């Protein structure tokens, strides 16, 4: 007789926020992910209809877990929000004690070559989903391989790549409708939350925006390059 190991089914507080996105909070229980789920930037594994929806910004999102892994997926319809993500990343924040304050977070996709943003050609122009897909995949393979992992005591350097050895997986891609899909998977052991069944967890989704460098009134010194700034 096989031993039955239940999926973690703790209550979760989800706080969805983004640049120009009103906040919404929901209490729910995580469920098991679809069978044979793959973090590949496709929402088809999720049934092509993510569980939760923000009507204001047309964003679908969902969370799921096994006993070993936490999964997250977001599908972004709005082109301007897609561009924000590809220029400055999307941040998933997690607090294992149900508080709004961030305790763990990952931000992706980020450039690994020191550039703060991508060109329009690298992002795609939104006119042809096939061309967008090809441009994005080229950027993902050559530039957008960075992940910023914050709060994880097992990760020495918070800037890692998609080739990391910690088991964190991320992926972005356009679907056949031209919507941007962002997926992530984080090993549960990285949270060191042995009492997970006893606590509510808080999640936050944030679409980041680029900050513009401040300009000096006397125009001396020039000002630095724009960096990745948090929106919302």
Secondary structure, DSSP 8 states (H G I E B T S, - for coil): ----------EEEEEEEETTEEEEEEEEE-B---TT---SS-SGGGTTS-SEEETTTTEEEEEEE-SSEEEEEEEE--HHHHHHHHHH-EEEEEETTS-SS-SEEEEEEE-SSS-SS--HHHH--SS-HHHHHHHHHHHHHHT--EEEEES-TT-SSSEEETT-SS--EEEEEE-TTS-EEEEEEEEGGGGT-TTGGGS-EEEEEEE-EE------TT--S------EE---
